Amino acid sequence: MTIPHLLVHDRKDNVGVVVVEGLTAGTRMLAVVTEDDSSFEIEARNDVPIGHKVALRDIADGDTAIKYGEDIGRFVADVARGGHVHVHNLKTKRW
């Protein structure tokens, strides 16, 4: 695998962004951390559309979502490592 499936911006992030079309459950994704150009593998637990996020570790309901090293919202459901993260399980803290 040489083409990344997932981009992670900061080592502190607990979500990454899918950067390929047609990602299906069971895909062994190559994730690249743009902060330091490191990489790791993670398996997709769900089909995930391009631009949507994936949990990088098991996350509990009420946990904070971290992207770009910053708080981007609150999880409203548990998400397993490799699971699809979007509006059904992540909400803004703004309202």
Secondary structure, 3 states (H helix, E strand, C coil): CCCCCEEECCCCCCEEEECCCCECCCCEEEEEECCCCEEEEEECCCCECCCCEEECCCECCCCEEEECCEEEEEECCCECCCCEECCCCEECCCC
